[in-house]
Amino acid sequence: MPGERQQPRKTIQSVMNDIIGRINTDTRRLRVIEQEAEILKSRMAALEQNSGEQKKAANSSFSELRNKVIRAEEKVARMESLVQELAKGLKRFAPASEIRRLEQLIEIYSPLKSEFLTKEEAERIVEEKVDRIKSSL
């Protein structure tokens, strides 16, 4: 076949060089993949550490919040108890209407505001009235 070009036959050395080139390329690719895997491992470790710290902080915050709620509940219970005691105490006091009635009675019987008659004055006034009635008859 005179018109056909023959491909040069590869020698063992060229085949070996191709194989070594491919191995070197694959090795470089493998190193890049390993480096990326190490970076990912490092990032994952950092994320795990951060999430652990955040979990501890959240647990601490929840614990503080729980304690505050418990203290608030205790305060509310004490306040309810005090209100009940006050309500019982208020029942022992006189109502406002009774106090007004007492004020009126005190005002009526107050010696500073009232004028009292002696027995002699009352008798004299009665005698004067009787005399007037007799004289008018």
TIVOLUM-676842 format. One record per atom (N, C-alpha, C): x, y, z; residue in one letter. Coordinates in steps of 0.1 Angstrom, whole numbers, padded with zeros to 4 digits, always signed. Layout:
N
XYZA;...
END
This chain:
137
+0008-0011+0000M;+0000+0000+0000M;+0009+0012+0000M;+0011+0016-0012P;+0020+0027-0013P;+0014+0040-0010P;+0001+0043-0012G;-0005+0056-0009G;-0008+0058+0006G;-0008+0048+0013E;-0012+0049+0027E;+0001+0053+0035E;-0002+0061+0044R;+0008+0065+0054R;+0008+0056+0066R;+0018+0052+0069Q;+0018+0043+0081Q;+0021+0052+0093Q;+0014+0049+0103Q;+0016+0056+0116Q;+0029+0050+0122Q;+0036+0059+0127P;+0049+0054+0133P;+0045+0046+0145P;+0051+0035+0147R;+0049+0027+0158R;+0055+0033+0170R;+0047+0032+0181K;+0051+0037+0193K;+0062+0028+0199K;+0071+0034+0204T;+0081+0025+0211T;+0077+0023+0225T;+0084+0014+0231I;+0081+0011+0245I;+0084+0024+0253I;+0094+0031+0250Q;+0098+0043+0257Q;+0087+0053+0256Q;+0082+0055+0245S;+0071+0065+0244S;+0059+0061+0251S;+0055+0048+0251V;+0044+0044+0258V;+0046+0046+0273V;+0058+0043+0277M;+0062+0044+0292M;+0061+0059+0295M;+0066+0068+0287N;+0065+0082+0289N;+0050+0087+0290N;+0042+0082+0281D;+0028+0085+0282D;+0022+0081+0295D;+0025+0068+0299I;+0019+0063+0311I;+0024+0071+0323I;+0037+0074+0324I;+0043+0082+0335I;+0037+0096+0335I;+0034+0102+0323G;+0028+0115+0323G;+0013+0114+0328G;+0006+0104+0324R;-0007+0102+0330R;-0007+0100+0345R;+0003+0092+0349I;+0004+0089+0364I;+0007+0102+0371I;+0016+0110+0366N;+0019+0123+0372N;+0007+0133+0372N;+0000+0133+0361T;-0012+0141+0361T;-0023+0136+0371T;-0024+0123+0372D;-0034+0118+0381D;-0029+0120+0396D;-0016+0119+0398T;-0010+0122+0411T;-0013+0136+0415T;-0011+0146+0406R;-0014+0160+0409R;-0028+0162+0412R;-0037+0156+0404R;-0051+0157+0407R;-0055+0151+0420R;-0049+0139+0423L;-0051+0133+0436L;-0046+0142+0448L;-0035+0149+0446R;-0030+0158+0457R;-0040+0169+0459R;-0045+0175+0447V;-0054+0186+0448V;-0067+0181+0456V;-0072+0169+0452I;-0083+0164+0459I;-0081+0161+0474I;-0069+0156+0477E;-0065+0154+0491E;-0065+0167+0499E;-0059+0178+0492Q;-0058+0191+0499Q;-0072+0196+0501Q;-0081+0195+0491E;-0095+0200+0493E;-0102+0192+0504E;-0099+0179+0504A;-0105+0170+0515A;-0100+0175+0529A;-0087+0178+0530E;-0082+0183+0542E;-0088+0197+0546E;-0090+0205+0536I;-0096+0218+0539I;-0111+0216+0544I;-0118+0207+0537L;-0131+0204+0542L;-0131+0198+0556L;-0122+0189+0559K;-0121+0183+0572K;-0119+0194+0582K;-0110+0203+0579S;-0107+0214+0588S;-0119+0223+0590S;-0126+0226+0580R;-0138+0234+0581R;-0149+0227+0589R;-0150+0214+0587M;-0160+0206+0594M;-0157+0206+0609M;-0144+0204+0612A;-0139+0204+0626A;-0143+0218+0632A;-0140+0229+0625A;-0143+0242+0630A;-0158+0244+0632A;-0166+0239+0623L;-0181+0240+0624L;-0185+0232+0636L;-0180+0220+0638E;-0184+0212+0649E;-0180+0218+0662E;-0168+0224+0663Q;-0164+0232+0675Q;-0173+0243+0677Q;-0176+0251+0667N;-0185+0263+0669N;-0199+0259+0673N;-0204+0248+0667S;-0218+0244+0670S;-0218+0239+0685S;-0207+0232+0689G;-0206+0228+0703G;-0206+0240+0712G;-0198+0250+0709E;-0198+0262+0717E;-0212+0269+0718E;-0218+0270+0706Q;-0231+0276+0705Q;-0241+0268+0713Q;-0240+0255+0713K;-0249+0246+0720K;-0247+0249+0735K;-0235+0250+0740K;-0232+0252+0754K;-0238+0266+0758K;-0236+0276+0749A;-0241+0289+0752A;-0256+0289+0752A;-0262+0282+0743A;-0277+0282+0743A;-0282+0274+0755A;-0276+0264+0759N;-0280+0256+0771N;-0278+0265+0783N;-0268+0273+0784S;-0266+0282+0795S;-0276+0293+0795S;-0280+0298+0784S;-0290+0308+0783S;-0304+0303+0787S;-0307+0290+0782F;-0319+0284+0786F;-0320+0281+0801F;-0308+0277+0807S;-0308+0275+0821S;-0310+0288+0829S;-0304+0299+0825E;-0306+0312+0831E;-0321+0316+0830E;-0326+0314+0818L;-0340+0318+0815L;-0350+0309+0824L;-0347+0296+0825R;-0355+0288+0833R;-0354+0292+0848R;-0342+0296+0853N;-0341+0301+0867N;-0349+0313+0869N;-0348+0323+0859K;-0356+0335+0860K;-0371+0332+0861K;-0376+0323+0852V;-0390+0320+0852V;-0394+0314+0866V;-0385+0305+0871I;-0388+0299+0884I;-0389+0310+0895I;-0380+0319+0895R;-0380+0330+0905R;-0392+0339+0903R;-0396+0342+0890A;-0408+0350+0888A;-0420+0342+0893A;-0421+0329+0891E;-0433+0322+0895E;-0433+0322+0911E;-0422+0321+0917E;-0421+0322+0932E;-0426+0335+0937E;-0422+0346+0930K;-0426+0360+0934K;-0441+0361+0932K;-0446+0356+0921V;-0461+0357+0918V;-0468+0350+0929V;-0463+0338+0933A;-0470+0330+0943A;-0470+0338+0957A;-0459+0344+0960R;-0458+0352+0972R;-0467+0364+0972R;-0468+0370+0960M;-0477+0382+0959M;-0492+0377+0960M;-0495+0366+0954E;-0509+0361+0956E;-0512+0358+0970E;-0503+0352+0977S;-0505+0350+0992S;-0507+0363+0999S;-0498+0373+0996L;-0500+0386+1003L;-0513+0392+1000L;-0518+0391+0988V;-0530+0397+0984V;-0542+0390+0991V;-0541+0377+0993Q;-0551+0370+1000Q;-0551+0374+1015Q;-0539+0376+1021E;-0538+0380+1035E;-0544+0394+1036E;-0541+0403+1026L;-0547+0417+1027L;-0562+0417+1026L;-0567+0408+1017A;-0581+0407+1015A;-0588+0403+1028A;-0582+0393+1035K;-0587+0388+1048K;-0586+0400+1058K;-0575+0407+1058G;-0574+0418+1068G;-0584+0429+1065G;-0587+0432+1053L;-0596+0443+1049L;-0610+0439+1054L;-0614+0426+1054K;-0627+0422+1059K;-0629+0426+1073K;-0618+0427+1081R;-0620+0431+1095R;-0622+0446+1097R;-0619+0454+1087F;-0622+0468+1089F;-0636+0472+1086F;-0641+0483+1092A;-0654+0487+1090A;-0656+0493+1075A;-0667+0491+1069P;-0670+0497+1056P;-0671+0512+1057P;-0670+0519+1046A;-0670+0533+1046A;-0683+0539+1051A;-0694+0532+1048S;-0707+0537+1053S;-0708+0537+1068S;-0702+0527+1075E;-0702+0526+1089E;-0693+0538+1095E;-0682+0540+1088I;-0673+0551+1093I;-0680+0565+1092I;-0688+0567+1081R;-0695+0580+1079R;-0706+0581+1090R;-0713+0570+1093R;-0723+0570+1104R;-0716+0573+1117R;-0705+0567+1120L;-0698+0570+1133L;-0694+0585+1133L;-0689+0590+1122E;-0685+0605+1121E;-0697+0613+1125E;-0709+0610+1119Q;-0721+0618+1122Q;-0725+0617+1137Q;-0724+0605+1142L;-0727+0604+1157L;-0717+0612+1165L;-0705+0612+1162I;-0695+0619+1169I;-0698+0634+1168I;-0701+0638+1156E;-0704+0652+1154E;-0716+0657+1162E;-0726+0648+1163I;-0738+0651+1171I;-0735+0653+1186I;-0727+0643+1191Y;-0724+0643+1205Y;-0711+0651+1209Y;-0706+0658+1200S;-0693+0665+1202S;-0696+0677+1211S;-0690+0678+1223P;-0692+0689+1232P;-0687+0703+1226P;-0678+0702+1217L;-0673+0715+1211L;-0683+0721+1201L;-0691+0712+1195K;-0700+0717+1185K;-0714+0718+1190K;-0717+0711+1200S;-0731+0711+1205S;-0732+0720+1218S;-0744+0725+1220E;-0747+0733+1232E;-0756+0724+1241E;-0752+0722+1253F;-0760+0714+1262F;-0766+0724+1273F;-0778+0720+1278L;-0784+0728+1288L;-0783+0722+1301L;-0782+0730+1311T;-0782+0725+1325T;-0796+0722+1329T;-0798+0715+1339K;-0812+0712+1344K;-0819+0725+1348K;-0812+0734+1354E;-0818+0746+1358E;-0823+0755+1346E;-0814+0755+1336E;-0818+0763+1324E;-0830+0757+1317E;-0831+0744+1316A;-0842+0737+1310A;-0855+0740+1318A;-0854+0740+1331E;-0866+0743+1340E;-0870+0757+1338E;-0861+0766+1337R;-0864+0780+1336R;-0871+0783+1322R;-0866+0776+1311I;-0872+0778+1298I;-0886+0772+1298I;-0888+0761+1304V;-0901+0755+1305V;-0911+0764+1312V;-0906+0770+1324E;-0915+0779+1332E;-0918+0791+1324E;-0909+0797+1316E;-0911+0809+1308E;-0922+0805+1298E;-0921+0794+1291K;-0931+0790+1281K;-0945+0788+1287K;-0945+0782+1299V;-0958+0780+1306V;-0964+0793+1310V;-0956+0803+1315D;-0960+0816+1318D;-0966+0823+1306D;-0960+0822+1295R;-0964+0829+1283R;-0978+0823+1279R;-0979+0810+1280I;-0991+0804+1276I;-1002+0808+1285I;-1000+0809+1298K;-1010+0813+1308K;-1014+0827+1305K;-1004+0836+1303S;-1007+0850+1301S;-1015+0852+1288S;-1013+0844+1278S;-1020+0845+1266S;-1034+0840+1267S;-1038+0833+1277L;-1051+0828+1279L;-1060+0837+1285L;
END
